Amino acid sequence: MSIPDQPKRVIALAPSITEIIYAIDQGHRLVGVTRFSDYPSQAESLPKVGSYIQLDLERIVALQPDLCIAVKDGNPQDIAFRIESLQIPLYAVDPRNVEAVMETILEIGNLLNAQKKANTLSNCMKQRIQKITQLTKNVQKRPHVFFQIGISPIVSVGTNTFIHELIGLSGGINLTQGSVPYPRYSKEQVISMSPDVFIITSMARQAIFNNVKKEWQKWQSIPAVRNNRIHLVDSNLFDRASPRLVDGLELLLKLIHPSIWKKMLEHPQ
């Protein structure tokens, strides 16, 4: 099915798509978003069409979109086929790494006639990333990082994740790299890894994650705990295929290489 030249009623079928559409100043086209689309704040007041893995087809149809933008890694394929069978144009993107996120921004810019803004945003992201990789490419000591995204069980991140890529770009070593995307660990296994930097992602349940941090702080044998390098961060900066991944990258540089971060602030050019 052909995509309209001037889509006026767009539904974003993932929070990352919502963020990209707002970032290229096309939020006025949105008539529906998924449940956890909470950034920017304007998105929270838009009609919801379920979560991105459990879409509400009736709600989507009722909003009369002339374009739905989906993600291949997340949106159920059967629902995507059903949307198309109802003669609703659907376009799917597939950003699996940071480079692909920048390409996705350009794709959505083309869809929504916002090529100039999309190009500017993509180029800005590229420059920020290049600056950090230049600063970290010759670092002698790359701290070992444990990045916790799940509490019970303890879950971390493998090689094929945004977080793994961001840790590498910011001059760290992901202790849990490997073929399993989201490996699980016991407390004893984590302690034996002796991470230099320990990062815990927090979402809405901030109090719970604070408690997790306090639990880990009892284990002074962990270098990250002993050196006060255990940190809570906002999960949405690290696991959404959105422009804010670069904010996440800059935050990781600050936490993993504070001296390089300080140098970057002192010499911004």
N, C-alpha and C positions, 0 to 999 in steps of 0.2 A: 504493500500500500504506500502511495506517495505521501511525503511529508509536506504540509502546507507551507507556502512561501512566507506567510506572515501569521504564525500561530499566535492566537490571542488568549486562548484558554488552555494553559499548560498545567499538567499534574506531574510533580516530581515524586518518583516512586522510591526514593531513598533520601535520608538526611543530607548525604554528601551532594546530591544533585541540587537540593534546595539551596545549600550554601553556595554552590557555584553560580546558580542563577542570580542570587542576590549579589554576589561578588562582581558580576558583570552588569549590574544595574538593570536587571530585567525582572525584578520581583513583582512588578505590576502585572506581569502575564500569568502569575501563578493563581490558580483557583483551588488547588488542593495539594496537600503534602502528607507524608507519613507521620505516624504518631510521635516519634522521637525527634522530629525536626524542630529543634529549639534554638537554632542560631541561623541568622540574627533573630533578635527578639520578635520582629514583625511576623516571623513564620509561625509563631505559637498561636496566633489568632486565626490562622487559615483553617478551612475545613480539613479534617483528617480522614484518610482513606485506609485505615488500619496500619499495621507495622509493615516494614518492607518485606518481611518474610511471610506475613499473613495479611495479604491485601484484601480489602473489602470491595469486591467487584461491583456490587449494587451501588455502593457509594460513588465509585469511580464513574459509572454510567450516569448517575443522577447529576453529576457536576458538569456533564456535557463538554468534556475536553475536546479540543481539536488536535492535541498532541500529549502523549504520555512519554516521559523519559525514564527509562529503566536502567538497572545495572545487571549485567549478566551474572556477576558473582553475588547472589543474594536474593533477587526477585525470583519467585518460582516460575519456571518455564511454562507450566501449564496455564497459569493465570495470564502470562504474556500472550500466549496463543489465543486465549479466550477474548482478551481485550481486542486483539487484531480481528478476530472473527466477528466482532460487533462493529466492525468498520471504524474503529478508533485508531488513528495513526499512532504507532509506537516506535520509538528509537531507543536502542540499547547501547550503552557504553560499557567498557570493560577495563577500568583503571586498576591494574594490579601492582604498580610501583609508582614512584614519584614522577618519573619521566612521563608515564602514561596518564597521570593526573593532569599534567600540563597540556598534553595532547587532547584530553577530554574537555578541558576548558575551551580549547580552540574549536573542537567539534560542536560544543553547545553554543559557543559564540556564533558559529556559522548557522546553526539551526534557528537562532533567535535574532539574527541580523544585528549582532553586537560584536562584529569581528574586531573592531578597533579596541574596544575595552578588553576583550578576551586576549588579544595580542599583548597589550600593555601589562595585564595581570600575569600572563605566562612568562613574559620577559623579566618582570620584576622578581618572580619566584626563582627563575633561573639564575639571575644575578646574585640573589641572597644565598642560594645554595653554593654557587661557585666561590663566593667569598669565604664561606665556612670550609669548603674542601681545600681551598688554598692554604688556609690557616692551619689545618690539621694534617695535611699530607706528609709533613716531615716530623711529626711528633715522635719522640723516642719512646715514651711510655704511654701505652694505650690501656686505660683502666678496664678491668673486667666488670661487666655490668650484668646484674640480675634484674629483670624487668617483670614484675608480678602483675598479672591482669585478672587473676581469679583467686578467691580466698579459700574456699573449701570444696574441692581440693585446691592446692596451690597450683596455679596455671601460669606458664610463661609463654615465650614466643620463639618459634622456629625461624628458619631462614626465609621462607616465602611469605614474609609479612612486612608491612610498612615499618613497624617498630624496629625490626632487625636492620632494615636499610638505613633508618635514621640513626641508629646507634653507630653503625659503621661510618656514615657520613660525618658524624660529630666527633669521630676520633676515639671511639670505644670499641670493645670486643664483647659481643653478645655471648654470654656463657651458655645459652641454651640453643645455639644455632644447630640446625639439623633438619632432616626431612619432615619431621612431625610439626605441623604448623603451630599447634598449641599444646606442647608437652606438659605433663603433670609431674609434680615432685612431692616428696615427703619433706618435712621440716629438716630432717637429718641430712638429706641430700643437698638441700640449699645451703645449710651450714658448712658442709664439706666442700662446697664450691668456693668458699671464701671470697665473695664478691667485693670489689673495691668500692663500687657504687651500687646502691640498692634503690630501685625506683618502683613505686606502687601507684597504679592508676586508680583515681577515685572518680566516681560518677555521682549520682544523686545521693547515694548512701555515704556521705562524707564522714559521719560519725563512726561508721563501721570500719572504714579504711584508716581512720585515726587510731582506732583500737588495734588494728593489725600492725600498724607502725610501732605502737607501744609494746606489743608482744615481741616483735623482732628486736627492739632495743634492749631486751633482757640478755641477748646473746652477744656479749662483748668479745667473743672469740672471732666474730665476723668483722673483717677490716672496715667495711662500710659503717657498721654500728659504732665501732671503736673510734672512728675518725669523724663521726657525726655526718656521714654522707648517705643517709637514708631519707628519701624524699617522696612526698605525695604530689602527683601531677594530675591534670585534667585529662581523662581518657580520650575526650573528643579531639584533642590536638594530635593524637597519635594513631587512631584507628579509623578515621573517616577519610575517604579519598577526596579531600577538599583542599582549597588554598591554605587552610590553617596548618597543614602538615609542615610548612616552612616555619611557622611559629613554634611548633613542636620541636623541630630541628634546632632552632636557636635556643630553646629552653634546655635541650639536652646538652648543647655545647656549654651552656652556663653551669650545668650540674656536673658534667664529666670533666671539662677543662676550664675551671673558673678563671685561671690566669690568662688563658687565650681569650675568653669572653671579655675580661677586663681590658685587655689590649685592644680588642675590636671596638669597644665603647670609646676608648681614649683616642683611637685613630680610625674614625668611621670610613674614611676614603681608602 
